[in-house]
């Protein structure tokens, strides 16, 4: 996504295209809320890196990636209309 500058344009469009017309506003609003929560990640990673060292940030990143994969696998299949 080009270091994030196009994420605000592409991600909402992508979410609205994957959902039905009735579900698109809900998906886009959930995506907007997720971006707000994710904005705290740099602060969390920095504090963990300062406390436990640089390799701990990689372990944390792997744990977040695994947790994200598990959550996405539980969402289920979205039918494209």
N, CA, C and O atoms as CSV, one atom per row, in Angstrom:
chain,resi,resn,atom,element,x,y,z
A,1,UNK,N,N,0.818,-1.207,0.000
A,1,UNK,CA,C,0.000,0.000,0.000
A,1,UNK,C,C,0.849,1.253,0.000
A,1,UNK,O,O,0.346,2.329,0.323
A,2,UNK,N,N,2.106,1.153,-0.347
A,2,UNK,CA,C,2.937,2.344,-0.454
A,2,UNK,C,C,3.159,3.036,0.874
A,2,UNK,O,O,2.976,4.249,0.973
A,3,UNK,N,N,3.551,2.289,1.900
A,3,UNK,CA,C,3.824,2.825,3.228
A,3,UNK,C,C,2.601,3.483,3.853
A,3,UNK,O,O,2.750,4.343,4.720
A,4,UNK,N,N,1.418,3.108,3.441
A,4,UNK,CA,C,0.205,3.540,4.108
A,4,UNK,C,C,-0.505,4.739,3.532
A,4,UNK,O,O,-1.640,5.013,3.922
A,5,UNK,N,N,0.114,5.472,2.614
A,5,UNK,CA,C,-0.562,6.689,2.161
A,5,UNK,C,C,-1.789,6.407,1.298
A,5,UNK,O,O,-2.678,7.254,1.202
A,6,UNK,N,N,-1.855,5.241,0.672
A,6,UNK,CA,C,-3.026,4.909,-0.142
A,6,UNK,C,C,-4.013,3.999,0.581
A,6,UNK,O,O,-5.077,3.687,0.048
A,7,UNK,N,N,-3.664,3.575,1.790
A,7,UNK,CA,C,-4.549,2.691,2.534
A,7,UNK,C,C,-5.899,3.309,2.815
A,7,UNK,O,O,-6.916,2.616,2.803
A,8,UNK,N,N,-5.922,4.606,3.066
A,8,UNK,CA,C,-7.183,5.287,3.329
A,8,UNK,C,C,-8.095,5.340,2.122
A,8,UNK,O,O,-9.304,5.528,2.261
A,9,UNK,N,N,-7.527,5.176,0.940
A,9,UNK,CA,C,-8.346,5.172,-0.278
A,9,UNK,C,C,-8.704,3.754,-0.710
A,9,UNK,O,O,-9.848,3.493,-1.082
A,10,UNK,N,N,-7.740,2.838,-0.663
A,10,UNK,CA,C,-7.969,1.492,-1.184
A,10,UNK,C,C,-8.728,0.581,-0.238
A,10,UNK,O,O,-9.608,-0.159,-0.680
A,11,UNK,N,N,-8.414,0.612,1.050
A,11,UNK,CA,C,-9.030,-0.329,1.970
A,11,UNK,C,C,-10.544,-0.170,2.087
A,11,UNK,O,O,-11.247,-1.180,2.035
A,12,UNK,N,N,-11.086,1.037,2.241
A,12,UNK,CA,C,-12.549,1.150,2.296
A,12,UNK,C,C,-13.239,0.710,1.003
A,12,UNK,O,O,-14.309,0.103,1.044
A,13,UNK,N,N,-12.633,1.014,-0.132
A,13,UNK,CA,C,-13.214,0.587,-1.407
A,13,UNK,C,C,-13.187,-0.929,-1.507
A,13,UNK,O,O,-14.168,-1.540,-1.931
A,14,UNK,N,N,-12.078,-1.537,-1.122
A,14,UNK,CA,C,-11.960,-2.988,-1.161
A,14,UNK,C,C,-12.995,-3.647,-0.254
A,14,UNK,O,O,-13.636,-4.620,-0.650
A,15,UNK,N,N,-13.162,-3.124,0.959
A,15,UNK,CA,C,-14.144,-3.686,1.890
A,15,UNK,C,C,-15.558,-3.529,1.367
A,15,UNK,O,O,-16.376,-4.437,1.514
A,16,UNK,N,N,-15.859,-2.386,0.756
A,16,UNK,CA,C,-17.217,-2.179,0.251
A,16,UNK,C,C,-17.507,-3.024,-0.976
A,16,UNK,O,O,-18.657,-3.391,-1.214
A,17,UNK,N,N,-16.479,-3.340,-1.761
A,17,UNK,CA,C,-16.686,-4.180,-2.949
A,17,UNK,C,C,-16.869,-5.643,-2.587
A,17,UNK,O,O,-17.562,-6.375,-3.294
A,18,UNK,N,N,-16.255,-6.079,-1.491
A,18,UNK,CA,C,-16.390,-7.474,-1.078
A,18,UNK,C,C,-17.733,-7.755,-0.420
A,18,UNK,O,O,-18.198,-8.895,-0.421
A,19,UNK,N,N,-18.351,-6.741,0.133
A,19,UNK,CA,C,-19.589,-6.928,0.882
A,19,UNK,C,C,-20.799,-6.666,-0.012
A,19,UNK,O,O,-20.691,-6.066,-1.082
A,20,UNK,N,N,-21.936,-7.127,0.454
A,20,UNK,CA,C,-23.173,-6.795,-0.235
A,20,UNK,C,C,-23.502,-5.324,0.023
A,20,UNK,O,O,-22.897,-4.692,0.889
A,21,UNK,N,N,-24.433,-4.799,-0.707
A,21,UNK,CA,C,-24.789,-3.390,-0.557
A,21,UNK,C,C,-25.292,-3.090,0.853
A,21,UNK,O,O,-25.039,-2.009,1.385
A,22,UNK,N,N,-25.990,-4.026,1.452
A,22,UNK,CA,C,-26.516,-3.810,2.803
A,22,UNK,C,C,-25.415,-3.883,3.867
A,22,UNK,O,O,-25.494,-3.192,4.883
A,23,UNK,N,N,-24.389,-4.716,3.642
A,23,UNK,CA,C,-23.338,-4.899,4.646
A,23,UNK,C,C,-22.158,-3.953,4.483
A,23,UNK,O,O,-21.353,-3.827,5.405
A,24,UNK,N,N,-22.029,-3.291,3.350
A,24,UNK,CA,C,-20.859,-2.451,3.077
A,24,UNK,C,C,-20.649,-1.346,4.114
A,24,UNK,O,O,-19.514,-1.159,4.552
A,25,UNK,N,N,-21.679,-0.605,4.529
A,25,UNK,CA,C,-21.421,0.432,5.541
A,25,UNK,C,C,-20.892,-0.127,6.861
A,25,UNK,O,O,-20.060,0.504,7.514
A,26,UNK,N,N,-21.365,-1.294,7.251
A,26,UNK,CA,C,-20.888,-1.912,8.491
A,26,UNK,C,C,-19.424,-2.322,8.357
A,26,UNK,O,O,-18.639,-2.117,9.283
A,27,UNK,N,N,-19.047,-2.898,7.217
A,27,UNK,CA,C,-17.663,-3.316,6.996
A,27,UNK,C,C,-16.723,-2.121,6.988
A,27,UNK,O,O,-15.644,-2.173,7.579
A,28,UNK,N,N,-17.122,-1.054,6.329
A,28,UNK,CA,C,-16.265,0.134,6.258
A,28,UNK,C,C,-16.132,0.776,7.638
A,28,UNK,O,O,-15.052,1.250,7.990
A,29,UNK,N,N,-17.203,0.798,8.421
A,29,UNK,CA,C,-17.105,1.375,9.770
A,29,UNK,C,C,-16.231,0.519,10.670
A,29,UNK,O,O,-15.491,1.062,11.491
A,30,UNK,N,N,-16.292,-0.810,10.544
A,30,UNK,CA,C,-15.408,-1.676,11.322
A,30,UNK,C,C,-13.961,-1.470,10.909
A,30,UNK,O,O,-13.065,-1.498,11.752
A,31,UNK,N,N,-13.727,-1.266,9.631
A,31,UNK,CA,C,-12.371,-1.008,9.154
A,31,UNK,C,C,-11.836,0.307,9.709
A,31,UNK,O,O,-10.659,0.395,10.059
A,32,UNK,N,N,-12.669,1.311,9.792
A,32,UNK,CA,C,-12.268,2.599,10.350
A,32,UNK,C,C,-11.940,2.467,11.838
A,32,UNK,O,O,-10.968,3.057,12.311
A,33,UNK,N,N,-12.735,1.705,12.571
A,33,UNK,CA,C,-12.453,1.485,13.988
A,33,UNK,C,C,-11.175,0.687,14.189
A,33,UNK,O,O,-10.436,0.933,15.143
A,34,UNK,N,N,-10.906,-0.260,13.307
A,34,UNK,CA,C,-9.678,-1.046,13.422
A,34,UNK,C,C,-8.447,-0.175,13.220
A,34,UNK,O,O,-7.429,-0.386,13.878
A,35,UNK,N,N,-8.526,0.797,12.322
A,35,UNK,CA,C,-7.396,1.699,12.106
A,35,UNK,C,C,-7.123,2.544,13.347
A,35,UNK,O,O,-5.968,2.839,13.652
A,36,UNK,N,N,-8.161,2.929,14.055
A,36,UNK,CA,C,-7.989,3.706,15.287
A,36,UNK,C,C,-7.300,2.876,16.361
A,36,UNK,O,O,-6.400,3.367,17.043
A,37,UNK,N,N,-7.706,1.647,16.515
A,37,UNK,CA,C,-7.094,0.768,17.511
A,37,UNK,C,C,-5.642,0.459,17.125
A,37,UNK,O,O,-4.767,0.413,17.990
A,38,UNK,N,N,-5.388,0.248,15.837
A,38,UNK,CA,C,-4.039,-0.081,15.375
A,38,UNK,C,C,-3.066,1.081,15.525
A,38,UNK,O,O,-1.853,0.874,15.487
A,39,UNK,N,N,-3.568,2.285,15.693
A,39,UNK,CA,C,-2.666,3.426,15.837
A,39,UNK,C,C,-1.878,3.379,17.144
A,39,UNK,O,O,-0.889,4.097,17.290
A,40,UNK,N,N,-2.299,2.550,18.093
A,40,UNK,CA,C,-1.573,2.409,19.350
A,40,UNK,C,C,-0.441,1.385,19.262
A,40,UNK,O,O,0.361,1.280,20.190
A,41,UNK,N,N,-0.363,0.640,18.182
A,41,UNK,CA,C,0.650,-0.405,18.038
A,41,UNK,C,C,2.081,0.121,18.116
A,41,UNK,O,O,2.900,-0.517,18.779
A,42,UNK,N,N,2.440,1.248,17.481
A,42,UNK,CA,C,3.823,1.712,17.606
A,42,UNK,C,C,4.246,2.016,19.040
A,42,UNK,O,O,5.394,1.781,19.415
A,43,UNK,N,N,3.327,2.532,19.832
A,43,UNK,CA,C,3.647,2.837,21.226
A,43,UNK,C,C,3.879,1.549,22.013
A,43,UNK,O,O,4.796,1.465,22.830
A,44,UNK,N,N,3.040,0.550,21.759
A,44,UNK,CA,C,3.170,-0.728,22.462
A,44,UNK,C,C,4.476,-1.413,22.073
A,44,UNK,O,O,5.200,-1.905,22.938
A,45,UNK,N,N,4.779,-1.448,20.777
A,45,UNK,CA,C,5.997,-2.112,20.319
A,45,UNK,C,C,7.233,-1.391,20.844
A,45,UNK,O,O,8.206,-2.042,21.225
A,46,UNK,N,N,7.215,-0.065,20.872
A,46,UNK,CA,C,8.370,0.679,21.383
A,46,UNK,C,C,8.591,0.397,22.863
A,46,UNK,O,O,9.725,0.190,23.295
A,47,UNK,N,N,7.521,0.388,23.634
A,47,UNK,CA,C,7.687,0.137,25.069
A,47,UNK,C,C,8.181,-1.282,25.333
A,47,UNK,O,O,8.988,-1.493,26.238
A,48,UNK,N,N,7.710,-2.251,24.562
A,48,UNK,CA,C,8.183,-3.628,24.727
A,48,UNK,C,C,9.639,-3.744,24.296
A,48,UNK,O,O,10.420,-4.452,24.931
A,49,UNK,N,N,10.009,-3.051,23.214
A,49,UNK,CA,C,11.397,-3.074,22.763
A,49,UNK,C,C,12.323,-2.449,23.793
A,49,UNK,O,O,13.412,-2.968,24.035
A,50,UNK,N,N,11.911,-1.348,24.401
A,50,UNK,CA,C,12.751,-0.714,25.419
A,50,UNK,C,C,12.884,-1.566,26.672
A,50,UNK,O,O,13.927,-1.560,27.325
A,51,UNK,N,N,11.838,-2.290,27.002
A,51,UNK,CA,C,11.870,-3.081,28.230
A,51,UNK,C,C,12.555,-4.436,28.051
A,51,UNK,O,O,13.324,-4.859,28.913
A,52,UNK,N,N,12.276,-5.130,26.915
A,52,UNK,CA,C,12.755,-6.502,26.732
A,52,UNK,C,C,13.824,-6.656,25.645
A,52,UNK,O,O,14.396,-7.737,25.497
A,53,UNK,N,N,14.099,-5.604,24.891
A,53,UNK,CA,C,15.121,-5.687,23.852
A,53,UNK,C,C,14.523,-5.792,22.462
A,53,UNK,O,O,13.337,-6.071,22.287
A,54,UNK,N,N,15.384,-5.561,21.479
A,54,UNK,CA,C,14.940,-5.516,20.085
A,54,UNK,C,C,14.361,-6.839,19.574
A,54,UNK,O,O,13.356,-6.806,18.864
A,55,UNK,N,N,14.942,-8.006,19.898
A,55,UNK,CA,C,14.352,-9.264,19.408
A,55,UNK,C,C,12.923,-9.498,19.891
A,55,UNK,O,O,12.155,-10.200,19.233
A,56,UNK,N,N,12.564,-8.924,21.021
A,56,UNK,CA,C,11.196,-9.093,21.531
A,56,UNK,C,C,10.177,-8.462,20.603
A,56,UNK,O,O,9.040,-8.929,20.536
A,57,UNK,N,N,10.555,-7.403,19.881
A,57,UNK,CA,C,9.608,-6.783,18.954
A,57,UNK,C,C,9.281,-7.725,17.795
A,57,UNK,O,O,8.158,-7.714,17.291
A,58,UNK,N,N,10.250,-8.541,17.368
A,58,UNK,CA,C,9.983,-9.515,16.314
A,58,UNK,C,C,9.073,-10.632,16.811
A,58,UNK,O,O,8.184,-11.085,16.090
A,59,UNK,N,N,9.299,-11.073,18.043
A,59,UNK,CA,C,8.425,-12.096,18.628
A,59,UNK,C,C,7.004,-11.558,18.745
A,59,UNK,O,O,6.040,-12.261,18.442
A,60,UNK,N,N,6.880,-10.313,19.183
A,60,UNK,CA,C,5.558,-9.695,19.285
A,60,UNK,C,C,4.894,-9.592,17.910
A,60,UNK,O,O,3.698,-9.846,17.770
A,61,UNK,N,N,5.671,-9.222,16.911
A,61,UNK,CA,C,5.124,-9.146,15.553
A,61,UNK,C,C,4.634,-10.501,15.055
A,61,UNK,O,O,3.587,-10.586,14.414
A,62,UNK,N,N,5.385,-11.558,15.347
A,62,UNK,CA,C,4.946,-12.895,14.945
A,62,UNK,C,C,3.673,-13.300,15.684
A,62,UNK,O,O,2.779,-13.914,15.102
A,63,UNK,N,N,3.599,-12.957,16.957
A,63,UNK,CA,C,2.385,-13.284,17.716
A,63,UNK,C,C,1.174,-12.541,17.174
A,63,UNK,O,O,0.092,-13.117,17.063
A,64,UNK,N,N,1.349,-11.256,16.832
A,64,UNK,CA,C,0.246,-10.500,16.234
A,64,UNK,C,C,-0.162,-11.074,14.879
A,64,UNK,O,O,-1.350,-11.125,14.561
A,65,UNK,N,N,0.811,-11.505,14.081
A,65,UNK,CA,C,0.499,-12.094,12.772
A,65,UNK,C,C,-0.273,-13.402,12.924
A,65,UNK,O,O,-1.228,-13.651,12.189
A,66,UNK,N,N,0.138,-14.227,13.868
A,66,UNK,CA,C,-0.572,-15.489,14.110
A,66,UNK,C,C,-1.985,-15.215,14.616
A,66,UNK,O,O,-2.943,-15.839,14.160
A,67,UNK,N,N,-2.113,-14.282,15.559
A,67,UNK,CA,C,-3.440,-13.940,16.074
A,67,UNK,C,C,-4.329,-13.383,14.967
A,67,UNK,O,O,-5.518,-13.697,14.911
A,68,UNK,N,N,-3.769,-12.568,14.095
A,68,UNK,CA,C,-4.541,-12.040,12.966
A,68,UNK,C,C,-4.991,-13.132,12.012
A,68,UNK,O,O,-6.122,-13.110,11.525
A,69,UNK,N,N,-4.103,-14.095,11.742
A,69,UNK,CA,C,-4.465,-15.199,10.858
A,69,UNK,C,C,-5.573,-16.050,11.463
A,69,UNK,O,O,-6.477,-16.496,10.756
A,70,UNK,N,N,-5.500,-16.274,12.773
A,70,UNK,CA,C,-6.555,-17.046,13.449
A,70,UNK,C,C,-7.888,-16.300,13.381
A,70,UNK,O,O,-8.923,-16.900,13.088
A,71,UNK,N,N,-7.864,-15.006,13.647
A,71,UNK,CA,C,-9.109,-14.229,13.595
A,71,UNK,C,C,-9.700,-14.199,12.197
A,71,UNK,O,O,-10.913,-14.328,12.034
A,72,UNK,N,N,-8.855,-14.030,11.183
A,72,UNK,CA,C,-9.363,-13.999,9.810
A,72,UNK,C,C,-9.924,-15.366,9.414
A,72,UNK,O,O,-10.916,-15.438,8.689
A,73,UNK,N,N,-9.306,-16.441,9.878
A,73,UNK,CA,C,-9.825,-17.769,9.542
A,73,UNK,C,C,-11.180,-18.036,10.188
A,73,UNK,O,O,-11.946,-18.866,9.698
A,74,UNK,N,N,-11.483,-17.341,11.281
A,74,UNK,CA,C,-12.767,-17.538,11.970
A,74,UNK,C,C,-13.891,-16.677,11.394
A,74,UNK,O,O,-15.061,-16.900,11.706
A,75,UNK,N,N,-13.552,-15.714,10.572
A,75,UNK,CA,C,-14.578,-14.826,10.006
A,75,UNK,C,C,-15.522,-15.596,9.099
A,75,UNK,O,O,-16.731,-15.363,9.110
A,76,UNK,N,N,-14.978,-16.498,8.328
A,76,UNK,CA,C,-15.798,-17.243,7.394
A,76,UNK,C,C,-15.664,-16.653,5.996
A,76,UNK,O,O,-14.952,-15.677,5.765
A,77,UNK,N,N,-16.351,-17.262,5.114
A,77,UNK,CA,C,-16.256,-16.861,3.713
A,77,UNK,C,C,-17.225,-15.742,3.418
A,77,UNK,O,O,-18.392,-15.807,3.803
A,78,UNK,N,N,-16.746,-14.708,2.732
A,78,UNK,CA,C,-17.585,-13.603,2.315
A,78,UNK,C,C,-17.919,-13.808,0.858
A,78,UNK,O,O,-17.019,-13.957,0.031
A,79,UNK,N,N,-19.193,-13.818,0.530
A,79,UNK,CA,C,-19.596,-14.003,-0.859
A,79,UNK,C,C,-19.576,-12.671,-1.592
A,79,UNK,O,O,-20.134,-11.678,-1.125
A,80,UNK,N,N,-18.929,-12.667,-2.735
A,80,UNK,CA,C,-18.837,-11.462,-3.552
A,80,UNK,C,C,-20.074,-11.400,-4.450
A,80,UNK,O,O,-20.361,-12.331,-5.202
A,81,UNK,N,N,-20.787,-10.297,-4.355
A,81,UNK,CA,C,-22.005,-10.185,-5.171
A,81,UNK,C,C,-21.787,-9.344,-6.395
A,81,UNK,O,O,-22.711,-9.152,-7.185
